[in-house]
Amino acid sequence: MRFLVIQHLDIEPPALIGEVIQSAGHTLITIHLDQGAPLPDSTGFNGIIIMGGPQSANDEIDYILSELAWVRETLDRGLPMLGVCLGAQIMAKASGAEIIASPIRELGWHPVYHTVETGNDPLFKDMVDGLPVFQWHGETFSLTDAMTLLATHFDVPSQAFRLGKAQYGLQFHVEVDESTIRPWIEYGKSERAFLGTEGISLLHRESSLYLGSMQNFCRNMVNNWLKEIAP
């Protein structure tokens, strides 16, 4: 199968998500919207992966506006899609949700919890309740009737959702490891200021504790996504 990866920043690749897909024998084609790459005809792909970035889904810039329209049409056609952080927010906005400031700025490791639908979902049924996941965002999205909420948090309820079959958005980053996280800290001036030296040290300590369990969930989730997509 062929998958299109949409990136918004070169230091936000699909990482473990991509590794799992390629290990299963599939092909990834990556485009960088922020570098001027055009969105291709989606009919040549079995699925779409939309990664994160520092942009907002509310940005009135040409490539974000074009992406929203493209994602809306692609979702309507029922093509499988996996959106991470900004990718999830773009999916949410394309399906009618509002993008708003997050009640708290989630940076670092935060748990996500089950909803009434978690156990019924092919991707999330095996997720541990209270799984610590890596967060790196200052915005969130409202929930619409089109969304099935699959993971939540007391402070930021919109954590993961399903739209149609094999169409998922995740506010959090299951794809990362330490080599992914370090460049984000270097790039993110406001994030560094928010966390401070102690917060950054805590983030790294918690990474050593929580990365393994989150990566196990990521591998299972992506493999189950591929099963949902398989012809």
Secondary structure, DSSP 8 states (H G I E B T S, - for coil): -EEEEEESSTT---THHHHHHHHTT-EEEEEEGGGT-----GGG-SEEEE---SS-TT---HHHHHHHHHHHHHHHTT--EEEETHHHHHHHHHTT--EEEEEEEEEEEEEEB--TTGGG-TTTTT--TTEEEEEEEEEEE---TT-EEEEB-SS----EEE-STTEEEESSBSS--HHHHHHHHHH-HHHHHHHHHHHHHHHHHHHHHHHHHHHHHHHHHHHHHHHHH--
